[in-house]
């Protein structure tokens, strides 16, 4: 088996589950819909995705990332996005998203 940084086969970067009963769960995806990050690994970390903050029934602040397409928009693009933000993850501190970070991420 080849290490993923030297292979030309990029199948590990994503897949689309077209039989999922929740499809389309994130409207606005322009490329192949990547289901690999159905549960985003950035939900507990700082990220540039558009999210809203809500308080759950236990009083904990949580992110609502339902408007975010960054981990779903194209296999390679979403893979690279997640890898970049997991290189040096910073735990999310419960603050609302800064709209300028969202615009910055959408421009990439």
ABEGO torsion letter per residue (X at the ends): XBBAAABABAAAAEBBBAABAAOBABBGBABBBBAAAABBAAAABBBABBBBBBBBAAGBBBBBAAABAAAABEAAAAAAAAAAAAABBBBBAGBBBBAAAAAAAAAX
